[in-house]
Amino acid sequence: MPRLSASTTLAPHVKGPAYDRAVLKPGILHIGLGAFHRAHQAVYTDAALEAEFGDWGIVGVSLRSVDIVQDLAAQDGLYSVVARSAAGDDARVVGSVVRGLSGTGNQAEILSLLADPAIGVVTITVTEKAYGLDPVTGGLDRNHPSVKADLADPTSPSGVIGYLVEGFSRRHAAGLAPFTVLCCDNLPTNGRIVRRLVIEMAGSRDPALANWIAGHGAFPSSMVDRIVPAATDETRALAETLIGAEDRLALGTEPFMQWVIEDHFLAGRPKWEAGGALFVDDVEPYEKMKLRLLNGAHSLVAYLGQLKDLPFVRDVMAVPEYRALVRRHMAEAVKTLDPVPGIDLGRYMDELIERFENPTIAHKTQQIAMDGTQKLPQRIFAGAMESLAGGGDASSAAYVVALWIAYARKTAEINDPRAAELKAAAARMTADDPSAPFFAIPGLFPQALMENSAWRAQVNAELEKINAG
Ligand code: CS2
């Protein structure tokens, strides 16, 4: 089977880029070239280019991987995205990515692009742990490996914040306007977080640079949503059959996608609304809704699945008792939300259940279970704290924490930047207050939860039930 490339004639039922890629110039630099970006922002950009062509091609940067960059080059930047549901498979070939660059091999080129006024927007999906955010101060964690390296050697960055700061520094020195930074990771007020980290790192190198960024930069927040499991051989085989070419970058995903963005761009943006993106003044209610209902419930499903040896989200959802626990969690979390403009929360939750049940999506509970220390604060702890402060119930949050602790004890190799601390806590568990070593991990739980002995007793009671079951 020939490899997918610009000269491939696609099968008639496959949608390809309906614009002239030969003249597409880059206007977006994206950092974090994983599956999520390729099945989400790149798809929206594809739709935007089709509706209103402009210089908004994407140069995708992978900070660590070289393979994906080589695969993109071999396929002229093209790859397929198969939207899968019980109703059938819908394949499209995405053309918005013009090329890839790797942080390990193309640092100089990435920095020149960041300095190039042709790049108007820098989008980011690097996962929660890559920012070097100190959860206690909300500022930079100066012990985070790439933050540390970039503070020591700012003109040769390796981490996302370091790249942004060096890019801004070059623009500032050249008398140019800054680029807009659009964070697309699952963090609440993600734009504000990145802005603060960037200004802090810039300030430790040059206060004038920090002031310039603070005064002239734009860091809109955004809420992103699409369930995109890591691709497997099966995904690639399916895509090959559908598009009629070999595609090493093929992705399978659900049909649903959502993107809510604060409309604050310095030098224009693609017409992402053509792909269904929603532009609003305040993204926060949407972010909270998605983090607490979708991602919070996802974490519950992931740890439960891992404990019960159920490999996929859909397997957990197929057990009526577990599905009821997911419903219960959503019912608790929804009480912590403000109304979300244009969204019927009851319907939103029903849709989530259906999305989790999608029989064609093989989303590994193991994948979602990773990085719990980076995910649970915004998914579970924040809502629990608010519930309890208002005299409400946070039993399901206590249950998720108990599941996570049981998972940390059971799992030999935890994939989490704080795995060593989790394993050490698991080794120190006692019969009378088993969760105590986890509550003692510095900076993980908010103070209000650490000090709430009644809620901690609930976590312990849930742990006991899990052990007995
Ligand atoms: C998941 C998310 O892996 C995880 O932690 O909860 O990646 C989830 O699939 C996406 O946020 C959906 O938009």
Boltz pocket constraint, residues with backbone or C-beta under 6 A from the ligand:
constraints:
  - pocket:
      binder: B
      contacts: [[A, 186], [A, 224], [A, 225], [A, 226], [A, 227], [A, 228], [A, 294], [A, 295], [A, 298], [A, 299], [A, 367], [A, 368], [A, 369], [A, 370], [A, 375]]
      max_distance: 6.0
